[in-house]
């Protein structure tokens, strides 16, 4: 009997609570007080209610706060229940209140509040800057805790005309002289409990803004729509502008940002933005303001800024007429009709990076005439012109803002006569050739900026040679197809930037599609080859053999011949053969762009020894899984003594030259392990490999393999036999492996049978390997011992390999045999009688394939001449007892075997009366044969 003890685990948790310290157990000591209380030490003695010191606390047991703000402990020391703690983040107020709480177990008593005094600190901060002549007011920074006397403030020495309120620390006065003033505030605090504490702090007030004087400013006028310009105000006692503080310039009450002060503080300069010049008005106010933070402004007014006319706008174009273009001998006039003309109106002209201001040559009403200099016209292209008034605010003639004066801008075209092309050098080239230099001769080339090749710019140009323009035509521009290219000169004159075109001819590239021979032997004798292809030109097309240029005889546009001198055939290798044109652009017939996109590929010729010729292999095949190497005799012709053998394209190490007609190749067992084809070839030095001959590695042939059992429907008491039937003997010895499995068909199997109760081979275990040598019975070790449990024994061939190799030739479907161990009646293996005190026992050994027993029937047989009173036939119900046995895991190693002991008690009589007992056993499938147990 087994019992399972179940238990539970109880987990208890402790919650930390805060228990403040009682009055008589807390001692507090301070270091010598310093200004601002930079460091405070607290000594705490912790005792329980019995008065004993409490040890083992850490800094985490203590909580310190200053006016409800947590403090960080920097030093913690513990000695026998006394704890020294130090912290240095005390705020710098007049008085600091510290709360000390000890976290711990219960029993520490009640709370105590600590009060620790510190020296006072007064902060001046940045006191407002004073301005001479203006009232001054400032407040020092300080604080006093509740319940304590306010501090009393004094000044030592007193600053000029500055007073301090002794209760509020308010500083007031009105300065008459600029400068920097230092003073010291001495503050005394009367503490009824601890006596006076005092602190002093040196403060500084800057009084550096004296009354200003304004003398003049410039410029004083401008034209509407002018661009931004600087305005400068001169005077004295100016302060550096910074944001909205300092001496500032206001234009129409708009503060001008970005002001600067000169080194003598006598002038301030700021930019008037263009947006302030776009509004319609005749005048603008200019003023200067001196400002300080928190101090009343002091303004000094100046005369108004005026515009040149009333109303006055920027001059605008109505019409423009360029009287003449081209290379004139005198300046070219430009007629301009102008609205809002001014006496200072000039013409601003920009050509490329050159800008010029031009004064009018005449004016009649609203029409102005300007003379454009020839040097500007010679620049050519598009010119930008604008009308500007060169006045005080616009001395450089900058353009007006387009949003305010959109009609003050125009563009006109300037330029010399259009360039012309008279000749091209060269005039022809071949596609796919290297790049070359193109030289263009012509006239009116002074403004040429580039050359266009079918509308694409060629890049940089060279005009060092008079009357010509040179440029590089890249191989990419030359291209891969024949065509007519239009060449033009590009000028800076935008009215007519391109010259008339000049034609350039690009021939189609010659190409080779085949040669009369693509393999030549090593030799010193000249050889003539014929090339077939396209685009061959008489007198132009040549042949480049590698890096050597050879003349060619063009027979037609599709065929030519050339002769190879003997010295070109003395070196083995593959040579590329190019057809090239020696024409105007490529007189040296350099290698072209052969092989690039759209260009023809070169032909190739191999110069080498002749290849060997193979005629036969002996043998030419072998069955796979040969355990040893195999010599193969290769027969053919043309074998060189230094030739090598190739097996599947790889040089074979175990091969030997025998004669010009024979070669020996030794194939390894590894190469013969699996079925397939081994291609054997011979390669001569400086030659290609021969055409290979196939050596066949044949598969291992096996006949039809079947497994059978004898008998076909055995009883569980028999050892089963197996036989194998192979219809054809294999060429190799086969190694077979059988695997045995069992599918039980019995009762009372809640878990799997252990290995000890499963069917096994006679040799032991569930697998058995053996060599297959022919038809007939398997070895004795392959007999199946089925066991005592009903079910199906499955014998399956899991591997069939060639002996000594890994080549598996297991057929599909896999051979197997299924042997049924039927559900049958019990079997009594033996029965015997054993005498006991007061009776005897019937001991039965047997098995029940169904793994159940329902009853035992016993008949008592007496000796001759005797009898037994009462019944001599007994039936014993075994159902429950055997169900319990077969369901117990302890029965599984025995399959269905059992030992049954039936006790008999003799009430009267002699044991000698008993001659024998006859017994049968019954299960759900039937009753066993009777067994006799003799005394």
Secondary structure, 3 states (H helix, E strand, C coil): CCCCCCCCCCCCCCCCEECCCCHHHCCCCCCCCCHHHCCEEEEEECECCCCCECCCCCHHHEEEEECCEECCCCEEEEECCEEEEEECCCCCCCEEEEEEEEEECCCCCCCCEEEEECCCCCECCCCCCCECCCEEEEECECCCCCCCCCCEEEECCCCCCEEECCCCCEEEEECCCCEEEEEEEEEEEEECCCEEEEEEEEEEEEECECCCEEEEEECCEECCCCCCEEEEEEEECCCCCECCEEEEEEECCEECCCCEECCCCCEEEEEECHHHHCCCCCEECEEEEEEECCEEEEEEECCCEEECCCCCCCCEEEEEEECCCCCCCCCEEEEEEEECCCCCEEEEEEECCEEEEECCCEEECCEEEEEECHHHHHHCEEEEEEEEECCCCCCCCCCCCCCCCHHHEEEEEECCCCCEEEEEECCEEECCCCCEEEEEEEECCCCEEEEEECCEECCCEECCCCCEEEEEECHHHHCCCCEEEEEEEEECCCCCCECCCEEEEEECCCEEEEECCCEECCCCCCEEEEEEEECCCCCCEEEEECCEEECCEEEECCEEEEEECHHHHCCCEEEEEEEEECCCCCCCCCCCCCCCCCCCCCEEEEECCCCCEEEEEECCEEECCCCCCEEEEEEEECCCCCCEEEECCEECCCEEEEECCEEEEEECCCCCCCCEEEEEEEECCCCCECCCEEEEEECCCCCCEEEEEECCCCCCCCEEEEEEEECCCCCCCEEEEEEEEEEECCCCCCCCCCHHHCCEECCCCCEEEEEECCCEECCHHHCEECCCCCEEEEEEEEEEEECCCCCECCCCCCCEEEEEECCCCCEEEEEEEEEECCEEEEEEEEECCCCCCCEEEEEEEECCCCCCCCCCEEEEECHHHHHHHHHCHHHHHHCCEEEEEEEEECCCCCHHHEEEEEEEEEECCEECCCEEEEC
